[in-house]
Amino acid sequence: MKLDARRLAGFLKDPGPCRAVLLYGDDEGLIRERARALTITVAGSTDDPFRVVELNREGWPHIAGESAAISMMGGRRVVRVREVTDAALGAVTEALKGRGDALIILEAPGLGKGKLRSFIEAATDAATITCYPEEGPALQELIRAMFTEAGVKADGEAVSWLAEATGGDRAVVRNEVAKLALLAGAGGRVDLELAREVAGDSAGASGDEALLAATTGKTILADSHVERAMAEGLAAIALIRMALGHLQKLHQVRLLMAGGESAGDALRALRPPVFFKSMPAMTASVGLWTADALLRAIEEARQVEIACKQTGSRPELLVRRFIAGLARQAQARTRAG
């Protein structure tokens, strides 16, 4: 069966007789978080050697044996299987045909529609759960909830900036909120300045610099920042979403300017506000891109995001090419002007 959002919370607390759960999607942090929640529900912890076993790709042949094994200390076991692809179908089928009541958790980031998903969705004793990054208002609400849970208040501008900078990856969001909450302390407050100061390096500062360099025509600098951002752990899907947001901001400024506002006033009207250190590059970008050119770039960014989700794609390469293309366009406009 395919679980929808309404049944998800209850299932994570009680999966019942379900024998296999397939977690798939682009948000690896969310996949890990839900796998951990299910493991704790069934086995009581994530590190009980008698009740929890983890298998990587090389361990697929052992799925059936592990799922049929009985815990020496009693209680239901959990078999967490990492790096799952359609190639694991045979091993999973064998396990579900055999005996045993262990819960098999299949972690499959990036898995597309294929034989494994179809098999699990059709099985009466198995379930699929999609794990895609939260976006827009839903992501901001998630961040607010995390701060509230930590006993910290967060300004709206700080929440908006974090939502954009993290790209929605659950693990990155939770790490950044935890750092900020620790610094603010119980009952404290997180504002935009603190969010940028603390979360900037690991939550996309290099990505921001790459995009600013790209839309001002600095091709070599843009590629250098992209390489650094990815080396620091910024996922390609997060970077393309940052690019989409960056281009949408520039387009919004262009529309305000068409309505009679100056570039400076239009930039100052953006929310969350443009970081003061980024203002010169944003101003230069606005001067190089027309509204129509930005619309075309926005559509291309959306297509790149879709392509990144295709099975067998190379997201890092796709995003790197896209940002390089932006830089070449801006550079050509600089020379023409």
C-alpha positions as a Markdown table, in Angstrom:
| # | Residue | x | y | z |
|---|---|---|---|---|
| 1 | Met | 0.0 | 0.0 | 0.0 |
| 2 | Lys | 1.0 | 3.6 | -0.5 |
| 3 | Leu | 0.7 | 5.7 | 2.7 |
| 4 | Asp | -0.7 | 9.2 | 2.4 |
| 5 | Ala | 0.1 | 12.1 | 4.8 |
| 6 | Arg | -3.1 | 11.5 | 6.9 |
| 7 | Arg | -2.0 | 8.0 | 7.9 |
| 8 | Leu | 1.7 | 8.6 | 8.1 |
| 9 | Ala | 2.0 | 9.8 | 11.7 |
| 10 | Gly | 0.0 | 6.9 | 13.1 |
| 11 | Phe | 1.9 | 4.4 | 11.0 |
| 12 | Leu | 5.3 | 5.7 | 12.3 |
| 13 | Lys | 4.0 | 5.1 | 15.8 |
| 14 | Asp | 2.5 | 1.7 | 15.0 |
| 15 | Pro | 3.3 | -0.1 | 11.7 |
| 16 | Gly | 1.2 | -3.1 | 12.9 |
| 17 | Pro | 1.8 | -6.3 | 11.0 |
| 18 | Cys | 3.5 | -4.6 | 8.1 |
| 19 | Arg | 6.7 | -6.5 | 7.1 |
| 20 | Ala | 8.4 | -4.1 | 4.7 |
| 21 | Val | 8.5 | -0.3 | 4.3 |
| 22 | Leu | 10.0 | 1.4 | 1.3 |
| 23 | Leu | 11.2 | 5.0 | 2.0 |
| 24 | Tyr | 12.0 | 6.8 | -1.2 |
| 25 | Gly | 12.4 | 10.4 | -2.5 |
| 26 | Asp | 14.9 | 13.2 | -2.8 |
| 27 | Asp | 15.1 | 14.1 | 0.9 |
| 28 | Glu | 17.7 | 11.7 | 2.3 |
| 29 | Gly | 17.5 | 13.4 | 5.7 |
| 30 | Leu | 13.8 | 12.8 | 5.9 |
| 31 | Ile | 14.3 | 9.2 | 4.8 |
| 32 | Arg | 16.8 | 8.6 | 7.6 |
| 33 | Glu | 14.6 | 10.4 | 10.1 |
| 34 | Arg | 11.5 | 8.3 | 9.3 |
| 35 | Ala | 13.6 | 5.1 | 9.2 |
| 36 | Arg | 15.0 | 6.0 | 12.7 |
| 37 | Ala | 11.5 | 6.6 | 14.0 |
| 38 | Leu | 10.2 | 3.3 | 12.8 |
| 39 | Thr | 13.3 | 1.5 | 14.2 |
| 40 | Ile | 12.7 | 3.0 | 17.7 |
| 41 | Thr | 9.0 | 2.2 | 17.5 |
| 42 | Val | 9.6 | -1.5 | 16.7 |
| 43 | Ala | 12.9 | -2.2 | 18.4 |
| 44 | Gly | 13.0 | 0.4 | 21.2 |
| 45 | Ser | 16.3 | 1.9 | 20.0 |
| 46 | Thr | 18.5 | 2.2 | 17.0 |
| 47 | Asp | 21.6 | 0.4 | 18.3 |
| 48 | Asp | 20.3 | -2.8 | 20.0 |
| 49 | Pro | 22.6 | -5.4 | 18.4 |
| 50 | Phe | 20.0 | -8.2 | 19.1 |
| 51 | Arg | 17.1 | -6.4 | 17.5 |
| 52 | Val | 18.5 | -4.1 | 14.8 |
| 53 | Val | 20.7 | -5.0 | 11.9 |
| 54 | Glu | 21.8 | -2.7 | 9.0 |
| 55 | Leu | 22.7 | -3.9 | 5.6 |
| 56 | Asn | 24.3 | -2.0 | 2.7 |
| 57 | Arg | 24.2 | -3.0 | -1.0 |
| 58 | Glu | 26.6 | -5.9 | -0.4 |
| 59 | Gly | 24.2 | -7.2 | 2.3 |
| 60 | Trp | 21.2 | -7.6 | 0.0 |
| 61 | Pro | 21.5 | -11.4 | -0.2 |
| 62 | His | 21.1 | -11.6 | 3.6 |
| 63 | Ile | 17.8 | -9.7 | 3.7 |
| 64 | Ala | 15.6 | -12.9 | 3.8 |
| 65 | Gly | 17.8 | -14.6 | 6.4 |
| 66 | Glu | 17.9 | -11.6 | 8.7 |
| 67 | Ser | 14.2 | -11.0 | 8.5 |
| 68 | Ala | 13.5 | -14.6 | 9.5 |
| 69 | Ala | 16.0 | -14.6 | 12.4 |
| 70 | Ile | 14.7 | -14.5 | 16.0 |
| 71 | Ser | 16.1 | -12.1 | 18.6 |
| 72 | Met | 18.0 | -13.8 | 21.3 |
| 73 | Met | 16.5 | -11.4 | 23.9 |
| 74 | Gly | 12.9 | -11.4 | 22.5 |
| 75 | Gly | 11.0 | -8.7 | 20.7 |
| 76 | Arg | 10.5 | -7.9 | 17.0 |
| 77 | Arg | 13.6 | -7.2 | 15.0 |
| 78 | Val | 14.3 | -4.5 | 12.4 |
| 79 | Val | 16.3 | -4.9 | 9.2 |
| 80 | Arg | 17.5 | -1.6 | 7.8 |
| 81 | Val | 18.6 | -1.9 | 4.2 |
| 82 | Arg | 20.6 | 1.1 | 2.7 |
| 83 | Glu | 21.3 | 2.2 | -0.8 |
| 84 | Val | 18.2 | 0.3 | -2.2 |
| 85 | Thr | 17.5 | 0.3 | -5.9 |
| 86 | Asp | 15.3 | -1.8 | -8.2 |
| 87 | Ala | 18.1 | -4.4 | -8.2 |
| 88 | Ala | 17.1 | -5.4 | -4.7 |
| 89 | Leu | 13.7 | -6.6 | -5.9 |
| 90 | Gly | 14.7 | -10.3 | -5.9 |
| 91 | Ala | 16.1 | -10.2 | -2.4 |
| 92 | Val | 13.0 | -8.3 | -1.0 |
| 93 | Thr | 10.6 | -10.7 | -2.8 |
| 94 | Glu | 12.4 | -13.7 | -1.3 |
| 95 | Ala | 12.2 | -12.1 | 2.2 |
| 96 | Leu | 8.5 | -11.4 | 2.0 |
| 97 | Lys | 7.8 | -14.9 | 0.8 |
| 98 | Gly | 9.6 | -16.4 | 3.8 |
| 99 | Arg | 8.8 | -16.6 | 7.4 |
| 100 | Gly | 9.6 | -14.0 | 10.1 |
| 101 | Asp | 8.0 | -11.0 | 11.6 |
| 102 | Ala | 10.9 | -8.5 | 11.4 |
| 103 | Leu | 10.2 | -5.1 | 9.9 |
| 104 | Ile | 12.3 | -4.6 | 6.8 |
| 105 | Ile | 13.0 | -0.9 | 6.2 |
| 106 | Leu | 14.2 | -0.1 | 2.7 |
| 107 | Glu | 16.0 | 3.2 | 2.4 |
| 108 | Ala | 16.0 | 4.3 | -1.3 |
| 109 | Pro | 16.9 | 7.9 | -1.9 |
| 110 | Gly | 16.3 | 8.9 | -5.5 |
| 111 | Leu | 14.4 | 5.7 | -6.4 |
| 112 | Gly | 12.1 | 6.3 | -9.4 |
| 113 | Lys | 8.9 | 4.5 | -10.4 |
| 114 | Gly | 9.9 | 1.0 | -11.2 |
| 115 | Lys | 9.5 | -2.7 | -10.3 |
| 116 | Leu | 10.4 | -2.4 | -6.6 |
| 117 | Arg | 7.9 | 0.4 | -5.9 |
| 118 | Ser | 5.2 | -1.4 | -7.9 |
| 119 | Phe | 5.8 | -4.6 | -6.0 |
| 120 | Ile | 5.7 | -3.0 | -2.5 |
| 121 | Glu | 2.6 | -0.9 | -3.3 |
| 122 | Ala | 0.8 | -4.0 | -4.5 |
| 123 | Ala | 1.8 | -6.2 | -1.5 |
| 124 | Thr | -0.7 | -6.5 | 1.3 |
| 125 | Asp | 2.0 | -6.6 | 4.1 |
| 126 | Ala | 4.2 | -3.8 | 2.8 |
| 127 | Ala | 4.0 | 0.0 | 2.5 |
| 128 | Thr | 5.7 | 2.9 | 0.6 |
| 129 | Ile | 6.3 | 6.3 | 2.0 |
| 130 | Thr | 7.4 | 9.3 | -0.1 |
| 131 | Cys | 10.1 | 11.5 | 1.3 |
| 132 | Tyr | 10.4 | 14.8 | -0.6 |
| 133 | Pro | 11.7 | 18.1 | 0.8 |
| 134 | Glu | 9.1 | 20.4 | 2.3 |
| 135 | Glu | 8.7 | 23.7 | 0.3 |
| 136 | Gly | 7.3 | 27.2 | 0.8 |
| 137 | Pro | 4.9 | 27.7 | 3.7 |
| 138 | Ala | 5.0 | 24.0 | 4.7 |
| 139 | Leu | 8.8 | 24.2 | 5.1 |
| 140 | Gln | 8.6 | 27.4 | 7.1 |
| 141 | Glu | 6.0 | 25.9 | 9.4 |
| 142 | Leu | 8.3 | 22.9 | 10.0 |
| 143 | Ile | 11.2 | 25.2 | 10.9 |
| 144 | Arg | 8.9 | 27.2 | 13.3 |
| 145 | Ala | 7.8 | 24.0 | 14.9 |
| 146 | Met | 11.4 | 22.9 | 15.4 |
| 147 | Phe | 12.2 | 26.2 | 17.1 |
| 148 | Thr | 9.1 | 26.0 | 19.3 |
| 149 | Glu | 10.0 | 22.4 | 20.3 |
| 150 | Ala | 13.4 | 23.7 | 21.3 |
| 151 | Gly | 11.9 | 26.5 | 23.4 |
| 152 | Val | 13.2 | 29.3 | 21.1 |
| 153 | Lys | 11.4 | 32.1 | 19.2 |
| 154 | Ala | 12.4 | 32.8 | 15.6 |
| 155 | Asp | 11.7 | 36.0 | 13.6 |
| 156 | Gly | 9.8 | 35.5 | 10.3 |
| 157 | Glu | 12.7 | 36.8 | 8.3 |
| 158 | Ala | 15.1 | 34.2 | 9.9 |
| 159 | Val | 12.7 | 31.4 | 9.2 |
| 160 | Ser | 12.3 | 32.5 | 5.6 |
| 161 | Trp | 16.0 | 32.7 | 5.1 |
| 162 | Leu | 16.6 | 29.3 | 6.6 |
| 163 | Ala | 13.9 | 27.7 | 4.5 |
| 164 | Glu | 15.6 | 29.0 | 1.3 |
| 165 | Ala | 19.2 | 28.4 | 2.4 |
| 166 | Thr | 18.7 | 24.8 | 3.4 |
| 167 | Gly | 16.8 | 23.7 | 0.3 |
| 168 | Gly | 14.4 | 21.8 | 2.5 |
| 169 | Asp | 16.6 | 18.8 | 3.3 |
| 170 | Arg | 15.3 | 17.6 | 6.7 |
| 171 | Ala | 18.7 | 16.7 | 8.1 |
| 172 | Val | 20.2 | 20.0 | 7.2 |
| 173 | Val | 17.2 | 21.9 | 8.5 |
| 174 | Arg | 17.3 | 20.1 | 11.8 |
| 175 | Asn | 21.1 | 20.6 | 12.3 |
| 176 | Glu | 20.9 | 24.3 | 11.6 |
| 177 | Val | 17.9 | 24.8 | 13.9 |
| 178 | Ala | 19.6 | 22.8 | 16.6 |
| 179 | Lys | 22.8 | 25.0 | 16.4 |
| 180 | Leu | 20.8 | 28.2 | 16.5 |
| 181 | Ala | 18.6 | 27.0 | 19.3 |
| 182 | Leu | 21.6 | 26.1 | 21.4 |
| 183 | Leu | 23.2 | 29.6 | 20.8 |
| 184 | Ala | 19.9 | 31.4 | 21.6 |
| 185 | Gly | 19.2 | 29.4 | 24.7 |
| 186 | Ala | 15.8 | 28.5 | 26.1 |
| 187 | Gly | 13.5 | 31.4 | 25.8 |
| 188 | Gly | 15.8 | 33.2 | 23.4 |
| 189 | Arg | 15.2 | 34.6 | 20.0 |
| 190 | Val | 16.8 | 33.9 | 16.6 |
| 191 | Asp | 16.8 | 36.9 | 14.2 |
| 192 | Leu | 18.0 | 37.1 | 10.6 |
| 193 | Glu | 21.5 | 38.3 | 11.5 |
| 194 | Leu | 22.1 | 35.4 | 13.9 |
| 195 | Ala | 20.7 | 32.9 | 11.3 |
| 196 | Arg | 23.1 | 34.2 | 8.6 |
| 197 | Glu | 26.0 | 34.3 | 11.0 |
| 198 | Val | 25.6 | 30.8 | 12.4 |
| 199 | Ala | 24.0 | 28.8 | 9.6 |
| 200 | Gly | 25.5 | 30.5 | 6.6 |
| 201 | Asp | 28.7 | 28.4 | 6.1 |
| 202 | Ser | 27.1 | 25.0 | 6.2 |
| 203 | Ala | 23.6 | 26.0 | 4.9 |
| 204 | Gly | 24.5 | 27.4 | 1.6 |
| 205 | Ala | 26.7 | 30.5 | 1.9 |
| 206 | Ser | 28.9 | 29.2 | -0.8 |
| 207 | Gly | 25.8 | 28.5 | -2.9 |
| 208 | Asp | 24.7 | 32.1 | -2.4 |
| 209 | Glu | 28.1 | 33.3 | -3.6 |
| 210 | Ala | 28.0 | 31.0 | -6.6 |
| 211 | Leu | 24.7 | 32.3 | -7.7 |
| 212 | Leu | 25.7 | 36.0 | -7.2 |
| 213 | Ala | 28.8 | 35.3 | -9.2 |
| 214 | Ala | 26.8 | 33.6 | -12.0 |
| 215 | Thr | 24.2 | 36.3 | -12.5 |
| 216 | Thr | 27.0 | 38.9 | -12.6 |
| 217 | Gly | 28.9 | 37.0 | -15.3 |
| 218 | Lys | 31.9 | 35.8 | -13.2 |
| 219 | Thr | 32.1 | 32.3 | -14.7 |
| 220 | Ile | 35.3 | 31.0 | -13.1 |
| 221 | Leu | 34.3 | 32.4 | -9.6 |
| 222 | Ala | 30.8 | 30.9 | -9.9 |
| 223 | Asp | 32.2 | 27.4 | -10.7 |
| 224 | Ser | 34.7 | 27.7 | -7.9 |
| 225 | His | 31.9 | 28.5 | -5.4 |
| 226 | Val | 29.7 | 25.7 | -6.8 |
| 227 | Glu | 32.6 | 23.2 | -6.2 |
| 228 | Arg | 33.1 | 24.5 | -2.7 |
| 229 | Ala | 29.4 | 24.4 | -1.9 |
| 230 | Met | 29.1 | 20.8 | -2.9 |
| 231 | Ala | 32.3 | 19.9 | -1.1 |
| 232 | Glu | 30.8 | 21.4 | 2.0 |
| 233 | Gly | 27.8 | 19.1 | 1.6 |
| 234 | Leu | 25.2 | 21.2 | -0.2 |
| 235 | Ala | 23.1 | 18.8 | -2.2 |
| 236 | Ala | 22.6 | 19.5 | -5.9 |
| 237 | Ile | 18.8 | 19.6 | -5.5 |
| 238 | Ala | 19.2 | 22.2 | -2.7 |
| 239 | Leu | 21.4 | 24.3 | -4.9 |
| 240 | Ile | 19.1 | 24.3 | -7.9 |
| 241 | Arg | 16.2 | 25.4 | -5.6 |
| 242 | Met | 18.4 | 28.2 | -4.3 |
| 243 | Ala | 19.1 | 29.2 | -7.9 |
| 244 | Leu | 15.3 | 29.2 | -8.6 |
| 245 | Gly | 14.7 | 31.4 | -5.5 |
| 246 | His | 17.5 | 33.7 | -6.5 |
| 247 | Leu | 16.2 | 34.2 | -10.1 |
| 248 | Gln | 12.6 | 34.7 | -8.8 |
| 249 | Lys | 13.9 | 37.5 | -6.5 |
| 250 | Leu | 15.6 | 39.2 | -9.4 |
| 251 | His | 12.4 | 38.8 | -11.5 |
| 252 | Gln | 10.4 | 40.3 | -8.7 |
| 253 | Val | 12.8 | 43.3 | -8.6 |
| 254 | Arg | 12.5 | 43.8 | -12.4 |
| 255 | Leu | 8.7 | 43.8 | -12.1 |
| 256 | Leu | 8.8 | 46.4 | -9.4 |
| 257 | Met | 11.1 | 48.5 | -11.5 |
| 258 | Ala | 8.7 | 48.2 | -14.4 |
| 259 | Gly | 6.1 | 49.7 | -12.1 |
| 260 | Gly | 8.3 | 52.8 | -11.5 |
| 261 | Glu | 10.5 | 51.9 | -8.5 |
| 262 | Ser | 14.2 | 52.4 | -8.6 |
| 263 | Ala | 16.5 | 49.3 | -8.4 |
| 264 | Gly | 17.6 | 50.2 | -4.9 |
| 265 | Asp | 14.0 | 50.6 | -3.6 |
| 266 | Ala | 12.9 | 47.4 | -5.3 |
| 267 | Leu | 15.8 | 45.4 | -3.8 |
| 268 | Arg | 15.1 | 46.9 | -0.3 |
| 269 | Ala | 11.4 | 45.7 | -0.7 |
| 270 | Leu | 12.4 | 42.1 | -0.9 |
| 271 | Arg | 11.5 | 39.8 | 2.0 |
| 272 | Pro | 13.5 | 38.3 | 3.5 |
| 273 | Pro | 15.7 | 41.4 | 3.0 |
| 274 | Val | 18.9 | 41.1 | 0.9 |
| 275 | Phe | 22.0 | 40.7 | 3.1 |
| 276 | Phe | 23.8 | 44.0 | 3.0 |
| 277 | Lys | 27.0 | 42.4 | 1.7 |
| 278 | Ser | 25.1 | 40.9 | -1.2 |
| 279 | Met | 23.5 | 44.2 | -2.2 |
| 280 | Pro | 26.2 | 45.3 | -4.8 |
| 281 | Ala | 26.1 | 42.0 | -6.6 |
| 282 | Met | 22.3 | 41.9 | -6.6 |
| 283 | Thr | 22.2 | 45.4 | -8.0 |
| 284 | Ala | 24.7 | 44.4 | -10.7 |
| 285 | Ser | 22.6 | 41.3 | -11.5 |
| 286 | Val | 19.4 | 43.4 | -11.9 |
| 287 | Gly | 21.2 | 45.6 | -14.4 |
| 288 | Leu | 22.2 | 42.6 | -16.6 |
| 289 | Trp | 19.0 | 40.6 | -16.7 |
| 290 | Thr | 15.7 | 41.6 | -18.3 |
| 291 | Ala | 12.4 | 40.3 | -16.9 |
| 292 | Asp | 11.9 | 38.0 | -20.0 |
| 293 | Ala | 15.5 | 36.6 | -19.7 |
| 294 | Leu | 14.8 | 35.8 | -16.0 |
| 295 | Leu | 11.6 | 34.1 | -16.8 |
| 296 | Arg | 13.4 | 31.8 | -19.3 |
| 297 | Ala | 16.1 | 31.1 | -16.7 |
| 298 | Ile | 13.4 | 30.3 | -14.1 |
| 299 | Glu | 11.8 | 27.8 | -16.4 |
| 300 | Glu | 15.1 | 26.2 | -17.2 |
| 301 | Ala | 15.9 | 25.9 | -13.5 |
| 302 | Arg | 12.5 | 24.1 | -13.0 |
| 303 | Gln | 13.4 | 21.7 | -15.8 |
| 304 | Val | 16.8 | 21.0 | -14.3 |
| 305 | Glu | 15.2 | 20.2 | -10.9 |
| 306 | Ile | 12.9 | 17.7 | -12.6 |
| 307 | Ala | 15.8 | 16.2 | -14.5 |
| 308 | Cys | 17.8 | 15.8 | -11.2 |
| 309 | Lys | 15.0 | 13.6 | -9.9 |
| 310 | Gln | 15.2 | 11.1 | -12.8 |
| 311 | Thr | 16.7 | 7.7 | -12.1 |
| 312 | Gly | 20.2 | 7.5 | -13.3 |
| 313 | Ser | 20.7 | 11.3 | -13.6 |
| 314 | Arg | 23.8 | 13.1 | -12.4 |
| 315 | Pro | 22.4 | 16.0 | -10.4 |
| 316 | Glu | 25.7 | 17.6 | -9.6 |
| 317 | Leu | 26.7 | 17.8 | -13.2 |
| 318 | Leu | 23.3 | 19.1 | -14.3 |
| 319 | Val | 23.3 | 21.9 | -11.7 |
| 320 | Arg | 26.9 | 22.8 | -12.4 |
| 321 | Arg | 26.1 | 23.1 | -16.1 |
| 322 | Phe | 23.1 | 25.2 | -15.4 |
| 323 | Ile | 24.9 | 27.7 | -13.2 |
| 324 | Ala | 27.8 | 27.9 | -15.7 |
| 325 | Gly | 25.2 | 28.7 | -18.4 |
| 326 | Leu | 23.8 | 31.5 | -16.3 |
| 327 | Ala | 27.3 | 32.9 | -15.9 |
| 328 | Arg | 28.0 | 32.8 | -19.6 |
| 329 | Gln | 24.7 | 34.6 | -20.4 |
| 330 | Ala | 25.5 | 37.4 | -17.9 |
| 331 | Gln | 29.1 | 37.6 | -19.1 |
| 332 | Ala | 27.8 | 38.1 | -22.7 |
| 333 | Arg | 25.5 | 40.8 | -21.5 |
| 334 | Thr | 28.3 | 42.5 | -19.7 |
| 335 | Arg | 30.4 | 42.6 | -22.9 |
| 336 | Ala | 27.5 | 43.7 | -25.0 |
| 337 | Gly | 26.7 | 46.6 | -22.6 |
